[in-house]
């Protein structure tokens, strides 16, 4: 009853409610009919699909390609294992009692272990060129590695921008403003297309590594400003109290101020991670086949021409689900940090 009263509390609210209900009625039922009721789920080509419904047979036929790219099918268990390790360590970092161990493993151990598993070439694992990586797997790898690298760099830049040393402060400001003032697509183009033109003959850098470095540096500038704002939000009395207890200024900043600042910066950091995950689709423009790149290539198959709606709808659902998971993780961390902050010390 309270909801109905809120929706129809005034004439304007009632009009807006009726308009929104009308829009829902005009859009949702037709979409459900197209996506579910009249959809075709099986088929070997576009010819098997009904004309008035979605052709999910296209997604079903390309399902593995959308997730793994051209990663060799016999070796895809390695991708699944890395994803499983990521889920287990992330869950442990959120809910385990000794979460510090899981956080350390997540940030320090998983990147090299995951890299060995995915690339191979040692321990009897066949080598898989990064050019064969693609699909949603590539979006996840780019986001994870860029965040792991950008977060500590962003924290250092935030402290550097507040430093009393003029050289360090101005270098940090120059770095942050340079990367924040450049479009991501432009720096990706510079790093992946133009950089090889300036390298000596015979010197090459893997495209995936270049993309990771560019995205790490780009995101570190945004994280630096988020952390800097949070550092300024911590009362100066916290530092003064730590110094009065005999702590060195460096230890006071790292052990007292930074943990409180990270709690304040968490919503902004989660927002940056969500944006980064969506921005990884830009790498398809510079030759890396992430989920969107694989979908665009699949739409050129003569057997599946004209199915852009199905491909992009599938991509939208996957990106929405992934971003929702990231947001839920952020909300969980906010609740835990908030509870820890409110817990009285004995």
C-alpha positions as CSV (number, residue, x, y, z in Angstrom):
1,X,0.0,0.0,0.0
2,X,2.8,2.4,0.8
3,X,4.3,1.7,-2.7
4,X,1.0,2.5,-4.4
5,X,0.6,5.7,-2.3
6,X,4.1,6.8,-3.3
7,X,3.5,6.1,-7.0
8,X,0.2,8.0,-7.0
9,X,0.8,10.5,-4.3
10,X,0.4,13.5,-6.6
11,X,-1.1,14.2,-10.0
12,X,2.5,14.4,-11.5
13,X,3.6,11.2,-9.9
14,X,0.4,9.5,-11.1
15,X,1.0,10.7,-14.6
16,X,4.7,9.6,-14.6
17,X,3.6,6.2,-13.2
18,X,1.1,5.7,-15.9
19,X,3.5,6.7,-18.6
20,X,6.2,4.3,-17.3
21,X,3.6,1.4,-17.1
22,X,2.6,2.2,-20.7
23,X,6.2,2.1,-21.9
24,X,6.8,-1.2,-20.0
25,X,3.6,-2.7,-21.6
26,X,4.8,-1.6,-25.1
27,X,8.3,-2.9,-24.8
28,X,8.6,-5.8,-22.4
29,X,6.0,-8.2,-23.8
30,X,7.2,-7.9,-27.4
31,X,10.8,-8.4,-26.2
32,X,9.9,-11.5,-24.3
33,X,8.0,-12.9,-27.3
34,X,11.0,-12.2,-29.5
35,X,13.6,-13.5,-27.0
36,X,11.8,-16.5,-25.5
37,X,8.4,-17.5,-26.9
38,X,9.2,-17.3,-30.6
39,X,13.0,-18.0,-30.3
40,X,14.9,-20.7,-32.1
41,X,17.3,-22.6,-30.0
42,X,18.8,-25.2,-32.3
43,X,20.0,-25.0,-35.9
44,X,23.1,-25.2,-38.1
45,X,22.6,-21.9,-39.9
46,X,20.4,-18.8,-40.1
47,X,18.0,-20.8,-42.4
48,X,16.8,-22.9,-39.4
49,X,15.7,-19.8,-37.4
50,X,12.1,-18.5,-37.3
51,X,11.7,-15.0,-38.9
52,X,9.8,-13.5,-35.9
53,X,12.0,-14.6,-33.0
54,X,15.5,-14.6,-31.7
55,X,18.0,-17.0,-33.3
56,X,19.8,-18.3,-30.2
57,X,21.1,-21.2,-32.3
58,X,23.8,-18.7,-33.4
59,X,24.8,-18.1,-29.8
60,X,24.7,-21.8,-29.0
61,X,26.9,-22.7,-32.0
62,X,29.4,-20.0,-31.0
63,X,29.2,-20.3,-27.3
64,X,32.7,-21.7,-26.7
65,X,34.2,-19.1,-29.0
66,X,32.5,-16.3,-27.2
67,X,34.0,-17.4,-23.9
68,X,37.5,-18.7,-24.9
69,X,38.2,-17.1,-28.3
70,X,40.6,-19.3,-30.3
71,X,42.1,-20.9,-27.2
72,X,42.7,-24.6,-28.1
73,X,39.8,-26.7,-27.0
74,X,42.0,-29.4,-25.4
75,X,43.6,-26.8,-23.2
76,X,40.5,-24.9,-22.1
77,X,40.6,-26.6,-18.8
78,X,43.4,-24.3,-17.9
79,X,41.2,-21.3,-18.4
80,X,38.5,-22.9,-16.3
81,X,41.1,-23.7,-13.6
82,X,42.3,-20.1,-13.4
83,X,38.7,-18.9,-13.2
84,X,38.0,-21.3,-10.4
85,X,41.1,-20.2,-8.5
86,X,40.0,-16.6,-9.0
87,X,36.5,-17.4,-7.6
88,X,37.9,-19.3,-4.6
89,X,40.4,-16.7,-3.6
90,X,37.9,-13.9,-4.1
91,X,35.4,-15.7,-1.9
92,X,38.1,-16.3,0.7
93,X,39.1,-12.7,0.7
94,X,35.5,-11.7,1.3
95,X,34.4,-14.3,3.9
96,X,37.3,-16.2,5.4
97,X,38.5,-15.5,8.9
98,X,42.1,-15.1,7.8
99,X,41.2,-13.1,4.7
100,X,44.7,-11.5,4.6
101,X,46.1,-14.8,3.4
102,X,43.6,-15.0,0.6
103,X,44.1,-11.3,-0.4
104,X,47.8,-11.9,-0.6
105,X,47.3,-14.9,-2.8
106,X,44.8,-13.1,-4.9
107,X,47.1,-10.1,-5.6
108,X,50.5,-11.7,-5.5
109,X,50.3,-15.4,-6.3
110,X,47.4,-15.7,-8.8
111,X,48.9,-13.4,-11.5
112,X,52.1,-15.4,-12.0
113,X,50.3,-18.8,-11.5
114,X,47.5,-17.8,-13.8
115,X,50.0,-16.5,-16.4
116,X,51.9,-19.8,-16.3
117,X,48.7,-21.8,-16.7
118,X,47.3,-19.7,-19.5
119,X,50.5,-19.2,-21.5
120,X,52.1,-22.6,-20.9
121,X,55.4,-23.6,-22.4
122,X,56.7,-25.0,-19.1
123,X,55.8,-27.8,-16.7
124,X,54.6,-29.9,-19.6
125,X,51.9,-27.4,-20.6
126,X,51.7,-26.7,-24.4
127,X,52.4,-23.1,-25.3
128,X,49.3,-21.0,-26.2
129,X,50.0,-17.7,-28.1
130,X,48.2,-14.7,-26.6
131,X,46.9,-14.0,-30.1
132,X,44.6,-17.0,-29.5
133,X,43.2,-15.6,-26.4
134,X,39.8,-14.0,-26.8
135,X,36.2,-13.8,-25.8
136,X,35.0,-13.0,-22.3
137,X,38.2,-14.6,-21.0
138,X,40.2,-11.8,-22.4
139,X,38.0,-9.1,-20.9
140,X,38.4,-10.8,-17.4
141,X,42.2,-11.1,-17.8
142,X,42.6,-7.5,-18.9
143,X,40.4,-6.2,-16.0
144,X,42.0,-8.3,-13.3
145,X,45.6,-7.7,-14.3
146,X,45.1,-4.0,-14.9
147,X,43.4,-3.6,-11.5
148,X,46.1,-5.6,-9.6
149,X,48.8,-3.4,-11.2
150,X,46.9,0.0,-11.1
151,X,45.8,-0.1,-7.5
152,X,49.3,0.0,-5.8
153,X,50.5,2.4,-8.5
154,X,47.5,4.7,-7.9
155,X,48.1,4.6,-4.1
156,X,51.8,5.7,-4.7
157,X,50.7,8.4,-7.0
158,X,48.1,9.7,-4.5
159,X,50.8,9.9,-1.8
160,X,53.2,11.4,-4.3
161,X,50.7,14.2,-5.2
162,X,50.5,15.1,-1.5
163,X,54.3,14.9,-0.9
164,X,56.3,17.8,0.5
165,X,59.0,17.1,-2.1
166,X,58.3,19.4,-5.1
167,X,59.9,17.1,-7.7
168,X,57.9,14.1,-6.6
169,X,54.7,16.1,-6.3
170,X,55.0,17.7,-9.7
171,X,56.0,14.4,-11.4
172,X,52.9,12.7,-9.8
173,X,50.6,15.6,-10.9
174,X,52.1,15.5,-14.5
175,X,51.6,11.7,-14.8
176,X,48.0,11.9,-13.4
177,X,46.9,14.8,-15.6
178,X,48.5,13.4,-18.7
179,X,46.7,10.0,-18.5
180,X,43.4,11.5,-17.2
181,X,43.4,14.0,-20.0
182,X,43.9,11.4,-22.8
183,X,41.1,9.2,-24.2
184,X,41.6,5.5,-23.6
185,X,41.1,4.7,-27.2
186,X,43.8,7.2,-28.2
187,X,46.4,5.7,-25.8
188,X,45.5,2.2,-26.8
189,X,46.0,3.1,-30.4
190,X,49.4,4.7,-29.5
191,X,50.5,1.7,-27.5
192,X,49.3,-1.1,-29.8
193,X,49.6,0.5,-33.3
194,X,52.2,3.3,-33.2
195,X,54.6,2.1,-30.5
196,X,56.0,-0.7,-32.8
197,X,57.0,1.9,-35.3
198,X,59.4,3.5,-32.8
199,X,61.0,0.2,-31.6
200,X,64.4,-0.9,-32.9
201,X,64.4,-3.5,-35.7
202,X,63.8,-7.0,-34.3
203,X,62.3,-5.8,-31.0
204,X,58.7,-6.6,-30.5
205,X,56.3,-6.5,-27.5
206,X,53.3,-8.8,-27.3
207,X,50.0,-7.0,-28.1
208,X,48.4,-8.3,-24.9
209,X,51.2,-7.0,-22.8
210,X,51.0,-3.6,-24.4
211,X,47.3,-3.5,-23.8
212,X,47.7,-4.4,-20.2
213,X,50.4,-1.8,-19.6
214,X,48.4,0.9,-21.3
215,X,45.2,0.1,-19.3
216,X,47.2,-0.2,-16.0
217,X,48.8,3.2,-16.4
218,X,45.5,4.8,-17.6
219,X,43.5,3.4,-14.7
220,X,46.2,4.2,-12.1
221,X,45.6,7.9,-12.7
222,X,41.9,7.6,-11.9
223,X,42.6,5.4,-8.9
224,X,45.2,7.9,-7.7
225,X,42.6,10.7,-7.6
226,X,40.0,8.5,-5.9
227,X,42.5,7.5,-3.2
228,X,43.8,11.1,-2.8
229,X,40.2,12.3,-2.2
230,X,39.8,9.6,0.4
231,X,43.1,10.5,2.1
232,X,41.9,14.1,2.4
233,X,38.7,12.8,4.0
234,X,40.6,11.2,6.9
235,X,40.8,13.6,9.8
236,X,44.2,15.1,10.4
237,X,43.8,14.2,14.1
238,X,44.4,10.5,13.1
239,X,47.9,11.3,11.9
240,X,48.6,13.6,14.9
241,X,47.5,10.9,17.3
242,X,49.7,8.3,15.6
243,X,52.7,10.7,15.7
244,X,52.0,11.4,19.4
245,X,52.2,7.7,20.1
246,X,55.7,7.6,18.7
247,X,55.0,6.3,15.2
248,X,57.1,7.4,12.3
249,X,55.2,9.5,9.8
250,X,55.6,6.8,7.1
251,X,54.2,4.1,9.4
252,X,51.4,6.4,10.4
253,X,50.3,7.0,6.8
254,X,50.5,3.3,5.9
255,X,49.1,1.7,9.0
256,X,46.6,4.4,10.3
257,X,45.6,6.7,7.5
258,X,45.6,4.5,4.4
259,X,43.3,1.8,5.8
260,X,40.7,4.4,6.7
261,X,41.1,6.1,3.3
262,X,40.6,2.9,1.4
263,X,37.3,2.4,3.2
264,X,36.2,5.8,2.0
265,X,37.6,5.2,-1.5
266,X,36.0,1.8,-1.9
267,X,32.8,2.9,-3.8
268,X,34.9,5.0,-6.2
269,X,37.3,2.1,-6.8
270,X,34.4,-0.3,-7.5
271,X,33.0,2.2,-10.0
272,X,36.4,2.5,-11.7
273,X,36.6,-1.3,-11.9
274,X,33.2,-1.6,-13.5
275,X,34.1,1.1,-16.0
276,X,37.4,-0.6,-16.8
277,X,35.6,-3.9,-17.4
278,X,33.3,-2.3,-20.0
279,X,36.2,-0.3,-21.5
280,X,38.1,-3.5,-22.3
281,X,35.8,-3.9,-25.3
282,X,37.9,-1.1,-26.9
283,X,40.8,-3.5,-27.5
284,X,38.8,-5.1,-30.3
285,X,39.4,-1.9,-32.3
286,X,43.2,-2.4,-32.1
287,X,43.3,-6.1,-33.0
288,X,42.5,-8.0,-29.8
289,X,39.4,-10.2,-30.0
290,X,37.6,-9.8,-26.8
291,X,33.9,-10.8,-26.5
292,X,32.7,-7.9,-28.7
293,X,35.5,-8.6,-31.2
294,X,34.6,-12.3,-31.4
295,X,30.9,-11.4,-31.9
296,X,31.7,-8.9,-34.6
297,X,33.8,-11.5,-36.4
298,X,31.1,-14.2,-36.0
299,X,28.5,-11.9,-37.6
300,X,30.5,-12.0,-40.8
301,X,30.1,-15.8,-41.1
302,X,27.9,-16.4,-44.2
303,X,25.8,-19.0,-42.3
304,X,24.9,-16.4,-39.6
305,X,24.5,-13.1,-41.4
306,X,22.0,-10.6,-40.0
307,X,22.1,-11.7,-36.4
308,X,23.6,-8.7,-34.7
309,X,20.6,-8.3,-32.4
310,X,21.2,-11.7,-30.9
311,X,24.9,-11.3,-30.6
312,X,24.8,-7.9,-28.9
313,X,21.9,-8.9,-26.7
314,X,24.0,-11.9,-25.5
315,X,27.0,-9.6,-24.9
316,X,24.8,-7.1,-23.0
317,X,23.5,-9.9,-20.7
318,X,27.0,-11.2,-20.0
319,X,28.4,-7.7,-19.3
320,X,25.4,-6.8,-17.1
321,X,25.9,-10.1,-15.1
322,X,29.7,-9.5,-14.7
323,X,29.2,-5.8,-13.6
324,X,26.5,-6.9,-11.2
325,X,28.9,-9.4,-9.6
326,X,31.5,-6.7,-9.2
327,X,29.0,-4.3,-7.7
328,X,27.8,-7.0,-5.2
329,X,31.4,-7.6,-4.2
330,X,31.8,-3.9,-3.6
331,X,28.7,-3.7,-1.5
332,X,29.9,-6.7,0.6
333,X,33.2,-5.0,1.2
334,X,31.5,-1.8,2.1
335,X,29.3,-3.6,4.7
336,X,32.3,-5.5,6.1
337,X,34.4,-2.4,6.4
338,X,31.5,-0.4,7.8
339,X,30.9,-3.1,10.4
340,X,34.6,-3.2,11.3
341,X,34.6,0.6,11.7
342,X,31.6,0.5,14.0
343,X,32.8,-2.4,16.1
344,X,33.9,-1.1,19.5
345,X,37.4,-1.9,20.6
346,X,37.8,-3.8,23.8
